[in-house]
Protein backbone atom coordinates (compact mmCIF):
# COMPACT_ATOMS: atom_id res chain seq x y z
CA UNK A 1 0.00 0.00 0.00
CA UNK A 2 1.35 3.38 -0.95
CA UNK A 3 0.18 6.56 0.72
CA UNK A 4 0.09 9.45 -1.72
CA UNK A 5 -0.44 13.11 -0.83
CA UNK A 6 -2.97 14.56 -3.25
CA UNK A 7 -3.53 18.12 -2.03
CA UNK A 8 -3.65 20.42 0.94
CA UNK A 9 -6.45 20.42 3.47
CA UNK A 10 -9.09 23.00 2.73
CA UNK A 11 -8.21 23.11 -0.93
CA UNK A 12 -11.57 21.61 -1.83
CA UNK A 13 -14.90 23.21 -1.05
CA UNK A 14 -17.41 21.24 0.96
CA UNK A 15 -19.97 19.32 -1.12
CA UNK A 16 -17.68 19.17 -4.14
CA UNK A 17 -16.03 16.60 -6.40
CA UNK A 18 -12.64 16.53 -8.07
CA UNK A 19 -10.72 14.12 -10.31
CA UNK A 20 -7.15 13.37 -9.22
CA UNK A 21 -4.77 11.13 -11.13
CA UNK A 22 -2.07 9.30 -9.19
CA UNK A 23 0.41 7.38 -11.32
CA UNK A 24 -2.25 5.93 -13.58
CA UNK A 25 -4.93 5.59 -10.93
CA UNK A 26 -7.90 7.90 -11.51
CA UNK A 27 -9.57 9.00 -8.30
CA UNK A 28 -12.91 10.65 -7.78
CA UNK A 29 -12.21 12.65 -4.62
CA UNK A 30 -15.16 14.01 -2.73
CA UNK A 31 -15.46 16.44 0.12
CA UNK A 32 -18.82 15.96 1.79
CA UNK A 33 -20.92 18.62 3.42
CA UNK A 34 -19.57 17.33 6.77
CA UNK A 35 -16.08 18.34 5.66
CA UNK A 36 -14.80 14.77 5.44
CA UNK A 37 -12.88 13.59 2.38
CA UNK A 38 -13.46 10.32 0.54
CA UNK A 39 -12.11 8.78 -2.64
CA UNK A 40 -13.37 6.13 -5.04
CA UNK A 41 -12.07 4.98 -8.39
CA UNK A 42 -13.12 7.46 -11.05
CA UNK A 43 -14.56 4.84 -13.39
CA UNK A 44 -18.23 3.88 -13.41
CA UNK A 45 -18.45 0.09 -13.34
CA UNK A 46 -21.36 0.27 -15.77
CA UNK A 47 -19.77 1.93 -18.79
CA UNK A 48 -16.37 3.34 -17.77
CA UNK A 49 -17.49 6.95 -17.52
CA UNK A 50 -15.79 9.43 -15.20
CA UNK A 51 -17.83 9.62 -12.03
CA UNK A 52 -16.17 12.91 -11.14
CA UNK A 53 -18.26 14.52 -13.88
CA UNK A 54 -21.40 13.52 -12.05
CA UNK A 55 -23.37 15.19 -9.30
CA UNK A 56 -22.85 14.61 -5.60
CA UNK A 57 -26.14 13.82 -3.86
CA UNK A 58 -25.61 13.43 -0.13
CA UNK A 59 -23.11 10.58 0.29
CA UNK A 60 -23.65 9.35 -3.27
CA UNK A 61 -22.16 10.24 -6.61
CA UNK A 62 -24.40 10.02 -9.66
CA UNK A 63 -22.82 8.92 -12.94
CA UNK A 64 -23.47 11.60 -15.55
CA UNK A 65 -24.32 9.05 -18.23
CA UNK A 66 -26.96 6.65 -16.96
CA UNK A 67 -27.28 7.93 -13.39
CA UNK A 68 -25.83 4.86 -11.70
CA UNK A 69 -25.17 5.80 -8.08
CA UNK A 70 -22.34 4.83 -5.74
CA UNK A 71 -21.79 5.51 -2.07
CA UNK A 72 -18.60 7.56 -1.96
CA UNK A 73 -17.65 6.16 1.46
CA UNK A 74 -17.95 2.44 0.68
CA UNK A 75 -18.07 2.31 -3.12
CA UNK A 76 -21.29 0.28 -2.94
CA UNK A 77 -23.86 0.57 -5.72
CA UNK A 78 -26.83 2.59 -4.54
CA UNK A 79 -28.61 2.92 -7.86
CA UNK A 80 -28.93 0.94 -11.09
CA UNK A 81 -27.95 0.35 -13.82
CA UNK A 82 -24.48 -0.37 -12.37
CA UNK A 83 -24.42 -3.60 -10.38
CA UNK A 84 -20.74 -3.85 -9.41
CA UNK A 85 -19.26 -1.68 -6.65
CA UNK A 86 -16.48 0.76 -7.36
CA UNK A 87 -13.15 0.62 -5.50
CA UNK A 88 -13.08 2.83 -2.42
CA UNK A 89 -9.77 4.13 -1.04
CA UNK A 90 -8.75 5.11 2.46
CA UNK A 91 -8.32 8.87 2.73
CA UNK A 92 -6.35 10.46 5.53
CA UNK A 93 -6.12 14.08 6.61
CA UNK A 94 -3.04 14.84 8.67
CA UNK A 95 -0.72 17.80 9.09
CA UNK A 96 -2.64 19.89 6.61
CA UNK A 97 -2.50 17.33 3.83
CA UNK A 98 -4.99 14.95 2.23
CA UNK A 99 -3.51 11.55 1.39
CA UNK A 100 -4.91 8.46 -0.27
CA UNK A 101 -3.78 4.87 0.21
CA UNK A 102 -3.38 3.15 -3.15
CA UNK A 103 -2.81 -0.63 -3.43
CA UNK A 104 0.66 -1.15 -4.92
CA UNK A 105 -0.61 -3.31 -7.77
CA UNK A 106 -2.88 -0.53 -8.98
CA UNK A 107 -0.17 2.03 -9.57
CA UNK A 108 1.15 2.49 -13.07
CA UNK A 109 -1.91 1.01 -14.76
CA UNK A 110 -3.89 2.93 -17.34
CA UNK A 111 -7.53 3.43 -16.37
CA UNK A 112 -10.25 2.87 -18.94
CA UNK A 113 -12.08 6.11 -19.60
CA UNK A 114 -14.72 6.33 -22.25
CA UNK A 115 -16.12 9.68 -21.27
CA UNK A 116 -14.82 11.44 -24.33
CA UNK A 117 -14.63 8.73 -26.94
CA UNK A 118 -16.64 5.57 -27.39
CA UNK A 119 -18.35 3.77 -24.53
CA UNK A 120 -16.02 0.82 -24.39
CA UNK A 121 -16.55 -2.69 -23.23
CA UNK A 122 -16.32 -2.15 -19.50
CA UNK B 1 -21.04 -13.67 -41.19
CA UNK B 2 -24.27 -14.05 -39.36
CA UNK B 3 -24.94 -10.40 -38.85
CA UNK B 4 -24.97 -9.10 -42.39
CA UNK B 5 -27.77 -9.31 -44.87
CA UNK B 6 -27.26 -8.25 -48.44
CA UNK B 7 -30.91 -8.70 -49.28
CA UNK B 8 -31.81 -5.19 -48.14
CA UNK B 9 -30.28 -1.96 -49.28
CA UNK B 10 -29.97 1.43 -47.66
CA UNK B 11 -28.96 4.93 -48.67
CA UNK B 12 -27.27 7.16 -49.34
CA UNK B 13 -25.04 4.60 -51.03
CA UNK B 14 -26.38 1.24 -52.06
CA UNK B 15 -24.77 -0.51 -49.13
CA UNK B 16 -26.20 -3.62 -47.53
CA UNK B 17 -27.98 -3.12 -44.26
CA UNK B 18 -25.82 -4.52 -41.48
CA UNK B 19 -27.94 -6.78 -39.31
CA UNK B 20 -26.58 -7.19 -35.81
CA UNK B 21 -28.21 -10.15 -34.14
CA UNK B 22 -25.44 -11.57 -31.92
CA UNK B 23 -25.21 -10.48 -28.30
CA UNK B 24 -21.52 -9.52 -28.14
CA UNK B 25 -21.69 -7.75 -31.49
CA UNK B 26 -24.71 -5.76 -30.41
CA UNK B 27 -22.84 -4.53 -27.34
CA UNK B 28 -19.97 -3.34 -29.52
CA UNK B 29 -22.25 -1.53 -31.95
CA UNK B 30 -24.21 0.07 -29.11
CA UNK B 31 -21.05 1.45 -27.54
CA UNK B 32 -19.13 2.63 -30.58
CA UNK B 33 -19.06 6.37 -31.12
CA UNK B 34 -19.07 5.95 -34.91
CA UNK B 35 -22.51 4.34 -34.70
CA UNK B 36 -25.17 6.98 -34.17
CA UNK B 37 -28.91 7.10 -33.75
CA UNK B 38 -29.75 9.22 -36.78
CA UNK B 39 -33.34 10.38 -37.06
CA UNK B 40 -33.16 10.25 -40.86
CA UNK B 41 -32.25 6.59 -40.76
CA UNK B 42 -34.86 5.72 -38.16
CA UNK B 43 -37.50 7.39 -40.33
CA UNK B 44 -36.21 5.63 -43.47
CA UNK B 45 -36.01 8.92 -45.35
CA UNK B 46 -34.13 7.19 -48.16
CA UNK B 47 -37.09 4.96 -48.95
CA UNK B 48 -39.82 7.58 -48.48
CA UNK B 49 -38.44 11.12 -48.44
CA UNK B 50 -41.82 12.81 -47.99
CA UNK B 51 -43.11 10.81 -45.05
CA UNK B 52 -39.64 10.29 -43.65
CA UNK B 53 -39.03 14.03 -43.76
CA UNK B 54 -42.24 14.65 -41.86
CA UNK B 55 -41.23 12.11 -39.22
CA UNK B 56 -37.80 13.65 -38.76
CA UNK B 57 -38.94 17.25 -38.65
CA UNK B 58 -42.10 16.84 -36.62
CA UNK B 59 -41.52 13.85 -34.33
CA UNK B 60 -37.85 12.94 -34.00
CA UNK B 61 -35.26 15.66 -34.51
CA UNK B 62 -34.02 17.25 -31.31
CA UNK B 63 -35.36 14.60 -28.93
CA UNK B 64 -32.75 13.06 -26.64
CA UNK B 65 -32.77 9.58 -28.25
CA UNK B 66 -31.69 11.17 -31.54
CA UNK B 67 -28.80 13.19 -30.16
CA UNK B 68 -25.27 11.83 -30.08
CA UNK B 69 -21.88 12.83 -28.69
CA UNK B 70 -21.47 15.67 -26.21
CA UNK B 71 -24.91 17.09 -26.98
CA UNK B 72 -26.48 13.78 -26.01
CA UNK B 73 -24.30 13.34 -22.94
CA UNK B 74 -25.16 16.78 -21.61
CA UNK B 75 -28.89 16.29 -22.21
CA UNK B 76 -28.90 12.91 -20.47
CA UNK B 77 -27.07 14.31 -17.48
CA UNK B 78 -29.54 17.16 -17.26
CA UNK B 79 -32.54 14.83 -17.52
CA UNK B 80 -31.15 12.37 -14.99
CA UNK B 81 -32.35 14.59 -12.17
CA UNK B 82 -35.93 13.63 -13.07
CA UNK B 83 -35.29 10.04 -11.99
CA UNK B 84 -33.31 10.48 -8.80
CA UNK B 85 -34.24 8.35 -5.77
CA UNK B 86 -36.73 10.80 -4.28
CA UNK B 87 -38.29 11.38 -7.69
CA UNK B 88 -38.58 7.63 -8.30
CA UNK B 89 -40.55 7.23 -5.12
CA UNK B 90 -42.91 10.01 -6.12
CA UNK B 91 -43.29 8.46 -9.58
CA UNK B 92 -44.17 5.07 -8.13
CA UNK B 93 -46.24 6.04 -5.11
CA UNK B 94 -47.88 9.30 -6.21
CA UNK B 95 -48.18 8.90 -9.97
CA UNK B 96 -48.25 5.39 -11.39
CA UNK B 97 -49.77 3.29 -8.62
CA UNK B 98 -52.65 5.65 -7.75
CA UNK B 99 -53.50 5.98 -11.44
CA UNK B 100 -53.60 2.21 -11.90
CA UNK B 101 -55.50 1.68 -8.63
CA UNK B 102 -58.12 4.32 -9.52
CA UNK B 103 -58.73 2.75 -12.90
CA UNK B 104 -58.86 -0.79 -11.54
CA UNK B 105 -61.21 0.14 -8.70
CA UNK B 106 -63.61 1.67 -11.19
CA UNK B 107 -63.51 -1.49 -13.28
CA UNK B 108 -64.05 -3.79 -10.33
CA UNK B 109 -66.93 -1.65 -9.07
CA UNK B 110 -68.76 -1.94 -12.35
CA UNK B 111 -68.98 -5.61 -13.40
CA UNK B 112 -70.82 -6.80 -16.49
CA UNK B 113 -74.32 -8.27 -16.34
CA UNK B 114 -72.84 -11.71 -15.65
CA UNK B 115 -71.16 -10.37 -12.53
CA UNK B 116 -67.66 -10.48 -14.00
CA UNK B 117 -65.59 -7.30 -14.14
CA UNK B 118 -63.88 -6.77 -17.47
CA UNK B 119 -61.41 -4.25 -18.85
CA UNK B 120 -59.13 -3.69 -21.76
CA UNK B 121 -55.59 -3.79 -20.36
CA UNK B 122 -54.32 -1.57 -23.14
CA UNK B 123 -56.69 1.15 -21.97
CA UNK B 124 -55.80 0.59 -18.31
CA UNK B 125 -52.05 0.70 -18.94
CA UNK B 126 -52.25 3.61 -21.39
CA UNK B 127 -54.29 5.57 -18.88
CA UNK B 128 -51.85 4.77 -16.07
CA UNK B 129 -48.65 5.57 -17.90
CA UNK B 130 -50.12 8.53 -19.74
CA UNK B 131 -50.93 10.20 -16.44
CA UNK B 132 -47.39 9.46 -15.27
CA UNK B 133 -45.82 10.82 -18.45
CA UNK B 134 -48.00 13.91 -18.34
CA UNK B 135 -46.77 14.68 -14.83
CA UNK B 136 -43.16 13.94 -15.75
CA UNK B 137 -43.51 16.47 -18.55
CA UNK B 138 -45.31 18.97 -16.36
CA UNK B 139 -48.76 19.28 -17.89
CA UNK B 140 -51.32 21.01 -15.74
CA UNK B 141 -54.79 19.90 -14.71
CA UNK B 142 -54.04 16.23 -15.28
CA UNK B 143 -56.11 15.12 -12.30
CA UNK B 144 -59.12 15.74 -14.51
CA UNK B 145 -60.37 12.56 -16.17
CA UNK B 146 -61.52 14.63 -19.12
CA UNK B 147 -58.00 15.99 -19.69
CA UNK B 148 -56.44 12.54 -19.47
CA UNK B 149 -58.94 11.18 -21.98
CA UNK B 150 -58.27 14.07 -24.31
CA UNK B 151 -54.49 13.66 -24.05
CA UNK B 152 -54.85 9.94 -24.66
CA UNK B 153 -56.78 10.64 -27.85
CA UNK B 154 -53.92 12.80 -29.09
CA UNK B 155 -51.03 10.68 -27.82
CA UNK B 156 -52.03 7.62 -29.83
CA UNK B 157 -51.78 9.24 -33.28
CA UNK B 158 -48.64 11.14 -32.23
CA UNK B 159 -46.92 7.91 -31.13
CA UNK B 160 -47.92 6.24 -34.38
CA UNK B 161 -46.46 9.16 -36.30
CA UNK B 162 -43.23 8.83 -34.36
CA UNK B 163 -42.66 5.31 -35.67
CA UNK B 164 -44.74 5.27 -38.83
CA UNK B 165 -41.99 3.62 -40.86
CA UNK B 166 -42.90 0.35 -39.15
CA UNK B 167 -46.61 0.69 -39.94
CA UNK B 168 -48.85 0.30 -42.94
CA UNK B 169 -50.44 3.32 -44.69
CA UNK B 170 -47.76 5.69 -43.57
CA UNK B 171 -49.25 8.75 -45.27
CA UNK B 172 -52.57 8.43 -43.45
CA UNK B 173 -50.79 7.83 -40.15
CA UNK B 174 -48.62 10.90 -40.60
CA UNK B 175 -51.59 13.08 -41.52
CA UNK B 176 -53.45 12.01 -38.40
CA UNK B 177 -50.30 12.52 -36.33
CA UNK B 178 -49.75 16.06 -37.62
CA UNK B 179 -53.32 17.01 -36.87
CA UNK B 180 -53.05 15.57 -33.36
CA UNK B 181 -49.74 17.28 -32.74
CA UNK B 182 -51.15 20.72 -33.62
CA UNK B 183 -53.97 20.22 -31.12
CA UNK B 184 -51.54 18.87 -28.54
CA UNK B 185 -49.40 22.00 -28.79
CA UNK B 186 -52.40 24.29 -28.37
CA UNK B 187 -54.14 22.38 -25.60
CA UNK B 188 -51.29 20.93 -23.56
CA UNK B 189 -47.79 22.09 -24.44
CA UNK B 190 -48.31 25.86 -24.58
CA UNK B 191 -50.43 26.16 -21.42
CA UNK B 192 -47.88 24.06 -19.52
CA UNK B 193 -44.99 26.13 -20.84
CA UNK B 194 -46.71 29.38 -19.87
CA UNK B 195 -47.33 27.93 -16.40
CA UNK B 196 -43.70 26.83 -16.03
CA UNK B 197 -42.46 30.26 -17.11
CA UNK B 198 -44.81 31.92 -14.68
CA UNK B 199 -43.42 29.78 -11.85
CA UNK B 200 -39.88 30.57 -12.94
CA UNK B 201 -40.70 34.31 -12.87
CA UNK B 202 -42.15 33.97 -9.38
CA UNK B 203 -39.01 32.18 -8.19
CA UNK B 204 -36.84 34.93 -9.65
CA UNK B 205 -39.04 37.56 -7.99
CA UNK B 206 -38.66 35.77 -4.68
CA UNK B 207 -42.40 35.25 -4.21
CA UNK B 208 -42.09 31.46 -4.14
CA UNK B 209 -39.31 29.09 -3.12
CA UNK B 210 -37.66 27.03 -5.86
CA UNK B 211 -37.74 24.02 -3.53
CA UNK B 212 -41.55 24.12 -3.63
CA UNK B 213 -41.70 23.92 -7.42
CA UNK B 214 -41.53 20.47 -9.00
CA UNK B 215 -38.77 19.83 -11.50
CA UNK B 216 -40.15 18.39 -14.72
CA UNK B 217 -39.37 18.58 -18.40
CA UNK B 218 -41.44 21.71 -18.84
CA UNK B 219 -39.63 23.50 -16.02
CA UNK B 220 -36.33 22.54 -17.63
CA UNK B 221 -37.56 23.86 -20.97
CA UNK B 222 -38.76 27.10 -19.36
CA UNK B 223 -35.36 27.47 -17.68
CA UNK B 224 -33.53 26.80 -20.94
CA UNK B 225 -31.65 24.11 -19.04
CA UNK B 226 -30.34 22.68 -22.29
CA UNK B 227 -29.27 24.67 -25.38
CA UNK B 228 -31.56 22.50 -27.51
CA UNK B 229 -34.57 23.72 -25.58
CA UNK B 230 -34.17 27.22 -27.03
CA UNK B 231 -35.86 25.83 -30.15
CA UNK B 232 -39.51 25.50 -29.20
CA UNK B 233 -40.26 23.11 -32.03
CA UNK B 234 -37.62 20.71 -30.76
CA UNK B 235 -38.84 21.11 -27.21
CA UNK B 236 -42.27 19.99 -28.36
CA UNK B 237 -40.67 16.93 -29.94
CA UNK B 238 -38.84 16.14 -26.69
CA UNK B 239 -42.22 15.90 -24.97
CA UNK B 240 -44.02 13.95 -27.69
CA UNK B 241 -41.15 11.47 -27.75
CA UNK B 242 -41.85 10.79 -24.07
CA UNK B 243 -45.27 9.38 -24.93
CA UNK B 244 -43.87 7.08 -27.56
CA UNK B 245 -41.01 5.97 -25.31
CA UNK B 246 -42.78 5.64 -21.98
CA UNK B 247 -46.42 4.84 -22.56
CA UNK B 248 -46.21 2.31 -25.36
CA UNK B 249 -43.31 0.24 -24.09
CA UNK B 250 -44.61 0.19 -20.50
CA UNK B 251 -48.02 -0.93 -21.69
CA UNK B 252 -46.60 -3.69 -23.84
CA UNK B 253 -44.19 -4.89 -21.14
CA UNK B 254 -46.98 -5.42 -18.62
CA UNK B 255 -49.50 -6.93 -21.00
CA UNK B 256 -47.05 -9.26 -22.67
CA UNK B 257 -45.82 -10.49 -19.29
CA UNK B 258 -49.40 -11.36 -18.40
CA UNK B 259 -49.71 -13.04 -21.78
CA UNK B 260 -46.55 -15.13 -21.32
CA UNK B 261 -47.77 -16.16 -17.88
CA UNK B 262 -50.89 -17.83 -19.27
CA UNK B 263 -48.80 -20.38 -21.16
CA UNK B 264 -46.32 -20.67 -18.30
CA UNK B 265 -49.00 -21.49 -15.73
CA UNK B 266 -50.61 -23.97 -18.10
CA UNK B 267 -47.29 -25.82 -18.40
CA UNK B 268 -46.21 -25.24 -14.80
CA UNK B 269 -49.35 -25.23 -12.65
CA UNK B 270 -47.21 -25.52 -9.52
CA UNK B 271 -46.10 -21.92 -10.13
CA UNK B 272 -49.63 -20.53 -9.86
CA UNK B 273 -49.04 -19.98 -6.17
CA UNK B 274 -46.22 -17.60 -7.13
CA UNK B 275 -48.54 -15.39 -9.17
CA UNK B 276 -48.22 -12.50 -6.74
CA UNK B 277 -44.68 -13.25 -5.54
CA UNK B 278 -42.61 -10.17 -6.33
CA UNK B 279 -39.37 -11.99 -7.09
CA UNK B 280 -41.14 -14.36 -9.45
CA UNK B 281 -43.06 -11.55 -11.14
CA UNK B 282 -39.93 -9.44 -11.54
CA UNK B 283 -38.23 -12.36 -13.26
CA UNK B 284 -41.28 -12.69 -15.51
CA UNK B 285 -41.18 -9.00 -16.39
CA UNK B 286 -37.47 -9.19 -17.11
CA UNK B 287 -37.95 -12.27 -19.30
CA UNK B 288 -40.54 -10.36 -21.30
CA UNK B 289 -38.15 -7.45 -21.73
CA UNK B 290 -35.37 -9.83 -22.81
CA UNK B 291 -37.58 -11.58 -25.37
CA UNK B 292 -39.63 -8.68 -26.70
CA UNK B 293 -38.13 -5.25 -25.91
CA UNK B 294 -38.01 -2.71 -27.43
CA UNK B 295 -41.25 -4.14 -28.87
CA UNK B 296 -40.08 -3.44 -32.39
CA UNK B 297 -38.04 -5.68 -34.70
CA UNK B 298 -34.84 -3.68 -34.38
CA UNK B 299 -33.24 -0.40 -33.42
CA UNK B 300 -31.97 1.54 -36.39
CA UNK B 301 -28.49 3.02 -36.28
CA UNK B 302 -26.15 4.61 -38.82
CA UNK B 303 -22.40 4.64 -39.35
CA UNK B 304 -21.42 8.29 -38.97
CA UNK B 305 -18.09 7.65 -40.69
CA UNK B 306 -16.17 4.85 -42.34
CA UNK B 307 -15.37 2.46 -39.53
CA UNK B 308 -14.83 -1.12 -38.44
CA UNK B 309 -17.03 -2.50 -35.68
CA UNK B 310 -16.95 -6.08 -34.41
CA UNK B 311 -15.33 -7.24 -37.63
CA UNK B 312 -17.74 -5.40 -39.92
CA UNK B 313 -16.41 -2.79 -42.32
CA UNK B 314 -18.92 0.02 -42.59
CA UNK B 315 -19.00 3.11 -44.77
CA UNK B 316 -20.34 6.49 -43.72
CA UNK B 317 -24.12 6.56 -43.98
CA UNK B 318 -24.55 2.80 -43.88
CA UNK B 319 -27.64 1.52 -42.13
CA UNK B 320 -27.40 -0.80 -39.13
CA UNK B 321 -30.20 -2.79 -37.58
CA UNK B 322 -29.57 -3.90 -34.01
CA UNK B 323 -31.94 -6.80 -33.53
CA UNK B 324 -32.17 -6.90 -29.75
CA UNK B 325 -34.80 -9.59 -29.70
CA UNK B 326 -32.50 -11.90 -31.68
CA UNK B 327 -29.35 -10.97 -29.76
CA UNK B 328 -31.11 -11.62 -26.49
CA UNK B 329 -31.69 -15.24 -27.52
CA UNK B 330 -27.99 -16.04 -27.66
CA UNK B 331 -27.76 -19.55 -26.20
CA UNK B 332 -24.16 -19.06 -25.10
CA UNK B 333 -25.22 -16.17 -22.89
CA UNK B 334 -28.72 -17.12 -21.75
CA UNK B 335 -28.69 -20.93 -21.96
CA UNK B 336 -30.06 -23.53 -24.32
CA UNK B 337 -33.64 -22.39 -23.81
CA UNK B 338 -32.74 -18.76 -24.56
CA UNK B 339 -35.63 -18.49 -27.00
CA UNK B 340 -38.17 -19.49 -24.39
CA UNK B 341 -39.87 -17.62 -21.56
CA UNK B 342 -38.50 -19.03 -18.31
CA UNK B 343 -38.79 -17.00 -15.10
CA UNK B 344 -36.55 -19.52 -13.33
CA UNK B 345 -33.69 -18.97 -15.79
CA UNK B 346 -30.20 -19.10 -14.29
CA UNK B 347 -28.18 -15.89 -14.31
CA UNK B 348 -26.66 -15.34 -17.76
CA UNK B 349 -22.96 -15.61 -18.55
CA UNK B 350 -20.60 -13.08 -20.17
CA UNK B 351 -21.44 -10.55 -17.45
CA UNK B 352 -24.83 -9.97 -19.04
CA UNK B 353 -27.87 -8.82 -17.11
CA UNK B 354 -30.98 -11.00 -17.06
CA UNK B 355 -32.70 -8.49 -19.33
CA UNK B 356 -29.80 -8.67 -21.79
CA UNK B 357 -29.87 -5.62 -24.02
CA UNK B 358 -33.62 -5.21 -23.82
CA UNK B 359 -33.07 -1.73 -22.42
CA UNK B 360 -30.32 -1.13 -24.96
CA UNK B 361 -26.74 -0.48 -23.90
CA UNK B 362 -24.16 2.23 -24.42
CA UNK B 363 -25.09 5.90 -24.52
CA UNK B 364 -28.70 5.30 -25.53
CA UNK B 365 -29.57 2.81 -22.82
CA UNK B 366 -33.18 3.32 -21.80
CA UNK B 367 -33.69 6.44 -19.70
CA UNK B 368 -36.55 4.78 -17.84
CA UNK B 369 -34.70 1.64 -16.75
CA UNK B 370 -34.89 2.55 -13.07
CA UNK B 371 -38.61 3.31 -13.27
CA UNK B 372 -39.09 -0.29 -14.41
CA UNK B 373 -36.51 -2.08 -12.27
CA UNK B 374 -36.39 0.22 -9.26
CA UNK B 375 -33.34 1.92 -7.81
CA UNK B 376 -32.09 -1.36 -6.33
CA UNK B 377 -33.16 -3.66 -9.14
CA UNK B 378 -35.84 -5.31 -7.03
CA UNK B 379 -38.69 -3.92 -9.05
CA UNK B 380 -40.25 -0.57 -9.78
CA UNK B 381 -43.69 0.66 -10.63
CA UNK B 382 -44.29 -1.79 -13.46
CA UNK B 383 -43.89 -4.73 -11.12
CA UNK B 384 -46.38 -3.20 -8.71
CA UNK B 385 -48.94 -2.67 -11.48
CA UNK B 386 -48.48 -6.23 -12.69
CA UNK B 387 -48.90 -7.55 -9.16
CA UNK B 388 -52.01 -5.41 -8.68
CA UNK B 389 -53.56 -6.92 -11.80
CA UNK B 390 -52.76 -10.49 -10.81
CA UNK B 391 -54.03 -9.99 -7.27
CA UNK B 392 -57.31 -8.90 -8.82
CA UNK B 393 -57.29 -12.09 -10.90
CA UNK B 394 -56.70 -10.60 -14.33
CA UNK B 395 -56.70 -13.17 -17.10
CA UNK B 396 -57.47 -12.98 -20.82
CA UNK B 397 -61.14 -12.86 -21.69
CA UNK B 398 -61.71 -15.91 -23.90
CA UNK B 399 -64.71 -14.28 -25.53
CA UNK B 400 -62.67 -11.30 -26.73
CA UNK B 401 -59.23 -12.19 -28.13
CA UNK B 402 -56.46 -9.57 -28.12
CA UNK B 403 -55.86 -7.42 -31.18
CA UNK B 404 -52.35 -6.91 -32.52
CA UNK B 405 -51.39 -3.77 -34.43
CA UNK B 406 -51.17 -4.26 -38.18
CA UNK B 407 -47.45 -4.02 -38.94
CA UNK B 408 -45.10 -4.25 -41.87
CA UNK B 409 -44.02 -7.85 -41.26
CA UNK B 410 -41.14 -7.65 -43.75
CA UNK B 411 -39.18 -6.09 -40.92
CA UNK B 412 -39.60 -8.98 -38.48
CA UNK B 413 -36.91 -11.63 -38.88
CA UNK B 414 -37.38 -13.74 -35.73
CA UNK B 415 -41.09 -13.77 -35.11
CA UNK B 416 -43.95 -11.39 -34.75
CA UNK B 417 -43.38 -9.10 -31.80
CA UNK B 418 -46.91 -8.22 -30.73
CA UNK B 419 -47.97 -4.63 -30.31
CA UNK B 420 -51.35 -5.05 -28.72
CA UNK B 421 -53.91 -2.35 -29.35
CA UNK B 422 -56.55 -4.27 -27.41
CA UNK B 423 -56.12 -6.90 -24.70
CA UNK B 424 -59.44 -7.66 -22.99
CA UNK B 425 -59.23 -9.29 -19.59
CA UNK B 426 -61.67 -10.48 -16.97
CA UNK B 427 -61.07 -10.38 -13.26
CA UNK B 428 -61.66 -13.94 -12.21
CA UNK B 429 -60.96 -13.53 -8.51
CA UNK B 430 -63.89 -11.15 -8.24
CA UNK B 431 -66.16 -13.80 -9.77
CA UNK B 432 -64.85 -16.56 -7.55
CA UNK B 433 -65.23 -14.54 -4.39
CA UNK B 434 -68.69 -13.23 -5.30
Interface residues (C-beta under 8 A of the other chain):
Chain A: X47 X53 X54 X55 X57 X62 X64 X65 X66 X67 X69 X78 X79 X80 X81 X83 X114 X117 X118 X119 X120 X121
Chain B: X27 X28 X30 X31 X32 X33 X34 X73 X76 X77 X80 X81 X83 X84 X85 X353 X359 X361 X362 X363 X365 X369 X370 X373 X374 X375 X376 X377
